[in-house]
Amino acid sequence: MEEYIPALETFRTVVDIVLVFIIVYVVLRLLRGTRAVPTIVGIVILSLLYWLAVAQDLQTLEFVLRSAVFYIGVLIIVLFQSEIRQALIYFGNRLRIPLFRTGKSEGRSIYDEVVLAVTTLASAKTGALIVLERAVGLRNFIDAGVKLDAVLSYDLLVTIFDPTTPLHDGAVIVRHERIAAASCFLPLTKNPSISRELGTRHRAAIGVTEGTDAVTIVVSEETGLISFIEGGQIERNLTTKQLRKLLIDAMEKPYGDIEEPKEEDESAADQLGEAESKATAT
């Protein structure tokens, strides 16, 4: 029995190292390209200074750095609450028990309704902002808007964003394949790297995806370009087929693997492509 103890300890050590490696790798991926990177560099520099102070017996510097550790921890939580929330959402979505996964929508018709409406709005250069809720609830934003709880349809989306209607200003939030609310106002992104070409509508679309796992679709009223935002990352100047693929992949990603498109899905994409061509021609 004793001969198996060293092997067991070795196995535990390997598992321990692998888990630490996975956590560090995921954290680095989440931090890459964000404003947290310069802060991490600063923390590393302070750690090196503390090590130097201990090694060289610099008592005053060591005392100052040791006293600042608590306040630095609180400061990190306050400054990077958005990044921390995104990390928790990331882990939560991937550690979800399969038993609680939601089934896929039948025929994916809801996506076709959204894409066709967005295509029509883009051809008319009508500004639009559509938010699709996923695992993290958007109740705060829904309660602040005009509640509808209506069946999602092409006609309703186009009507809501008509500039002559009172609900066109703000975002539409889609929840459980229904339009939960319209005229909702969202927090603006504080990311300094965002292009100055993007207006308030795009910044709001990016901001809500930084604090939640929702995805957003934006139509620019100046250019008619279609954009898709997920996790604070924006894809601009999309075609109908590109938007449909991004939307389906994003909405079904947390709930299971993506299936290959069936013949009926391909025909739906073709119909949307034809609708886009007709709308552009008119």
C-alpha positions as CSV (number, residue, x, y, z in Angstrom):
1,M,0.0,0.0,0.0
2,E,2.8,2.4,0.8
3,E,4.3,2.0,-2.6
4,Y,1.2,3.7,-4.1
5,I,1.5,6.8,-1.9
6,P,4.3,8.5,-3.9
7,A,2.4,7.9,-7.1
8,L,-0.7,9.4,-5.6
9,E,1.2,12.4,-4.4
10,T,2.7,12.8,-7.9
11,F,-0.8,12.7,-9.5
12,R,-2.1,15.3,-7.1
13,T,0.8,17.6,-7.8
14,V,0.3,17.3,-11.6
15,V,-3.5,18.0,-11.2
16,D,-2.6,21.0,-9.0
17,I,-0.2,22.4,-11.6
18,V,-2.6,21.8,-14.5
19,L,-5.5,23.6,-12.7
20,V,-3.3,26.6,-11.8
21,F,-2.1,26.7,-15.4
22,I,-5.7,26.6,-16.8
23,I,-6.8,29.4,-14.4
24,V,-3.9,31.6,-15.3
25,Y,-4.4,31.0,-19.0
26,V,-8.1,31.9,-18.9
27,V,-7.4,35.0,-16.8
28,L,-4.7,36.2,-19.2
29,R,-7.1,35.6,-22.2
30,L,-9.8,37.6,-20.5
31,L,-7.4,40.5,-19.7
32,R,-5.8,40.6,-23.1
33,G,-6.6,43.8,-24.9
34,T,-8.3,45.4,-21.9
35,R,-7.4,48.4,-19.8
36,A,-6.4,46.0,-17.0
37,V,-3.1,45.1,-18.7
38,P,-1.2,48.3,-17.7
39,T,-2.5,47.9,-14.2
40,I,-1.2,44.3,-14.0
41,V,2.2,45.6,-15.1
42,G,2.2,48.2,-12.4
43,I,1.3,45.5,-9.8
44,V,4.2,43.4,-11.0
45,I,6.5,46.4,-10.6
46,L,5.3,47.0,-7.1
47,S,5.8,43.4,-6.2
48,L,9.4,43.5,-7.5
49,L,10.0,46.7,-5.4
50,Y,8.6,44.9,-2.3
51,W,10.9,41.9,-2.9
52,L,13.8,44.3,-3.3
53,A,12.9,46.1,-0.1
54,V,12.8,42.8,1.8
55,A,16.0,41.5,0.2
56,Q,17.9,44.7,0.9
57,D,16.4,45.4,4.3
58,L,14.8,48.7,3.2
59,Q,12.5,49.0,6.1
60,T,10.7,52.2,5.2
61,L,9.9,51.1,1.7
62,E,8.8,47.7,2.9
63,F,6.5,49.2,5.5
64,V,4.8,51.6,2.9
65,L,4.3,48.8,0.4
66,R,3.0,46.3,3.0
67,S,0.5,49.0,4.3
68,A,-0.7,49.7,0.7
69,V,-1.6,46.1,-0.1
70,F,-5.1,46.2,1.4
71,Y,-5.9,49.5,-0.3
72,I,-4.6,48.3,-3.7
73,G,-6.8,45.3,-3.4
74,V,-9.9,47.4,-2.8
75,L,-8.9,49.8,-5.6
76,I,-8.6,46.9,-8.1
77,I,-12.1,45.7,-7.2
78,V,-13.5,49.1,-7.7
79,L,-11.7,50.0,-10.9
80,F,-12.1,46.6,-12.6
81,Q,-15.6,45.5,-11.5
82,S,-16.6,45.2,-15.1
83,E,-13.7,42.9,-16.0
84,I,-14.3,40.8,-12.8
85,R,-18.0,40.5,-13.7
86,Q,-17.1,39.3,-17.2
87,A,-14.7,36.7,-15.8
88,L,-17.4,35.3,-13.5
89,I,-19.9,35.2,-16.3
90,Y,-17.3,33.4,-18.5
91,F,-16.8,30.7,-15.9
92,G,-20.4,30.5,-15.0
93,N,-21.5,29.9,-18.6
94,R,-18.9,27.2,-19.1
95,L,-19.4,25.4,-15.8
96,R,-23.2,25.3,-16.2
97,I,-24.7,21.8,-15.5
98,P,-26.1,20.3,-18.7
99,L,-29.3,19.5,-16.8
100,F,-30.2,23.2,-16.7
101,R,-29.4,24.0,-20.3
102,T,-32.2,25.5,-22.3
103,G,-33.3,23.9,-25.6
104,K,-32.7,25.5,-28.9
105,S,-35.4,27.5,-30.5
106,E,-37.6,25.8,-33.0
107,G,-36.6,26.5,-36.5
108,R,-34.6,29.5,-35.4
109,S,-37.3,31.7,-36.9
110,I,-36.7,34.3,-34.3
111,Y,-33.3,35.0,-35.7
112,D,-34.7,35.4,-39.2
113,E,-37.2,37.9,-37.9
114,V,-34.5,39.9,-36.2
115,V,-32.1,39.8,-39.2
116,L,-34.8,40.7,-41.7
117,A,-35.9,43.6,-39.6
118,V,-32.3,44.8,-39.2
119,T,-31.7,44.5,-42.9
120,T,-34.8,46.6,-43.7
121,L,-33.8,49.3,-41.1
122,A,-30.3,49.4,-42.5
123,S,-31.5,49.9,-46.1
124,A,-33.6,52.9,-44.9
125,K,-30.7,54.2,-42.7
126,T,-33.0,54.0,-39.7
127,G,-31.0,53.8,-36.4
128,A,-31.7,50.8,-34.2
129,L,-30.3,49.1,-31.1
130,I,-31.4,45.6,-30.2
131,V,-30.2,43.8,-27.1
132,L,-30.7,40.0,-26.8
133,E,-30.5,38.7,-23.2
134,R,-28.7,35.4,-22.5
135,A,-27.8,33.9,-19.1
136,V,-27.4,37.2,-17.2
137,G,-30.7,39.0,-16.6
138,L,-31.4,42.5,-17.8
139,R,-34.3,43.3,-15.4
140,N,-32.8,46.6,-14.3
141,F,-32.8,47.9,-17.9
142,I,-36.2,46.4,-18.7
143,D,-37.8,48.0,-15.7
144,A,-36.4,51.4,-16.7
145,G,-37.9,51.2,-20.2
146,V,-41.4,50.7,-21.6
147,K,-42.5,47.1,-20.9
148,L,-44.1,45.3,-23.8
149,D,-43.8,41.6,-23.4
150,A,-44.8,41.1,-27.0
151,V,-44.2,38.4,-29.5
152,L,-41.1,39.2,-31.5
153,S,-41.8,39.9,-35.2
154,Y,-40.4,41.7,-38.1
155,D,-43.3,44.1,-38.3
156,L,-43.1,45.1,-34.6
157,L,-39.4,45.7,-34.7
158,V,-39.6,47.9,-37.8
159,T,-42.5,49.8,-36.3
160,I,-40.7,50.4,-33.0
161,F,-37.7,52.0,-34.6
162,D,-39.7,54.2,-37.0
163,P,-38.5,57.7,-36.2
164,T,-42.2,58.9,-36.0
165,T,-43.1,56.6,-33.1
166,P,-42.5,57.5,-29.5
167,L,-40.5,54.3,-28.7
168,H,-37.8,54.6,-31.3
169,D,-35.3,56.4,-29.0
170,G,-33.5,53.8,-26.9
171,A,-32.9,50.1,-27.1
172,V,-35.2,47.1,-27.6
173,I,-34.5,44.2,-25.2
174,V,-35.3,40.7,-26.4
175,R,-35.9,38.2,-23.6
176,H,-37.0,34.5,-24.0
177,E,-37.7,35.2,-27.7
178,R,-40.1,38.0,-26.8
179,I,-39.7,41.8,-26.9
180,A,-39.5,42.5,-23.2
181,A,-39.2,46.3,-23.4
182,A,-38.5,49.2,-25.7
183,S,-37.0,52.7,-25.3
184,C,-34.5,51.3,-22.8
185,F,-31.4,53.3,-21.9
186,L,-28.1,51.5,-21.4
187,P,-24.8,52.4,-19.8
188,L,-22.1,53.8,-22.1
189,T,-18.7,52.1,-22.4
190,K,-15.8,53.7,-20.7
191,N,-13.2,51.9,-22.9
192,P,-10.8,54.6,-24.1
193,S,-9.7,52.5,-27.1
194,I,-13.2,52.8,-28.8
195,S,-13.1,54.7,-32.1
196,R,-14.3,58.3,-31.9
197,E,-16.4,57.5,-35.0
198,L,-18.8,55.5,-32.9
199,G,-21.7,57.5,-31.5
200,T,-23.8,57.2,-28.4
201,R,-25.9,54.3,-29.8
202,H,-22.8,52.2,-30.5
203,R,-21.2,53.1,-27.1
204,A,-24.3,52.0,-25.3
205,A,-24.4,48.7,-27.2
206,I,-20.8,48.0,-26.2
207,G,-21.3,49.1,-22.6
208,V,-24.2,46.7,-21.9
209,T,-22.1,43.8,-23.3
210,E,-19.2,44.7,-21.0
211,G,-21.3,44.4,-17.9
212,T,-23.4,41.4,-19.0
213,D,-23.2,38.4,-21.4
214,A,-25.9,39.9,-23.7
215,V,-25.3,40.5,-27.4
216,T,-26.4,43.6,-29.3
217,I,-27.1,44.6,-32.9
218,V,-26.8,48.2,-34.0
219,V,-27.8,49.9,-37.2
220,S,-26.2,53.3,-37.8
221,E,-28.6,56.0,-38.9
222,E,-25.7,57.9,-40.6
223,T,-24.3,55.1,-42.8
224,G,-26.8,52.3,-42.5
225,L,-24.0,49.9,-41.5
226,I,-24.9,46.9,-39.3
227,S,-22.8,46.1,-36.3
228,F,-22.7,43.1,-33.9
229,I,-21.3,43.4,-30.4
230,E,-20.4,40.5,-28.0
231,G,-18.3,40.8,-24.9
232,G,-17.3,44.4,-25.7
233,Q,-16.0,43.4,-29.1
234,I,-17.7,45.0,-32.1
235,E,-18.0,43.6,-35.7
236,R,-18.9,46.3,-38.2
237,N,-20.2,46.5,-41.7
238,L,-21.8,43.1,-41.7
239,T,-23.9,41.4,-44.4
240,T,-27.1,39.7,-43.8
241,K,-25.6,36.2,-43.8
242,Q,-22.7,37.3,-41.6
243,L,-25.1,38.8,-39.1
244,R,-27.3,35.7,-39.0
245,K,-24.3,33.4,-38.4
246,L,-22.9,35.6,-35.6
247,L,-26.4,35.8,-34.0
248,I,-27.1,32.1,-34.1
249,D,-23.6,31.2,-32.9
250,A,-23.7,33.7,-30.0
251,M,-27.3,32.8,-28.8
252,E,-26.7,29.1,-28.9
253,K,-23.1,29.0,-27.6
254,P,-24.0,28.9,-23.9
255,Y,-26.6,26.2,-24.3
256,G,-24.8,23.5,-26.3
257,D,-22.8,22.8,-29.4
258,I,-23.6,24.5,-32.7
259,E,-25.1,22.2,-35.2
260,E,-24.4,22.3,-38.9
261,P,-27.0,24.3,-40.8
262,K,-29.8,22.2,-42.2
263,E,-31.4,22.7,-45.7
264,E,-34.2,24.7,-44.2
265,D,-31.7,27.0,-42.5
266,E,-29.8,27.5,-45.8
267,S,-33.0,28.3,-47.6
268,A,-33.9,30.8,-44.9
269,A,-30.5,32.5,-45.3
270,D,-31.1,32.6,-49.1
271,Q,-34.5,34.3,-48.5
272,L,-32.9,36.9,-46.3
273,G,-30.2,37.5,-48.9
274,E,-32.9,38.1,-51.5
275,A,-34.7,40.4,-49.1
276,E,-31.5,42.4,-48.6
277,S,-31.0,42.7,-52.3
278,K,-34.5,44.0,-52.9
279,A,-34.3,46.4,-50.0
280,T,-30.9,47.8,-51.3
281,A,-32.4,48.1,-54.8
282,T,-35.3,50.1,-53.5
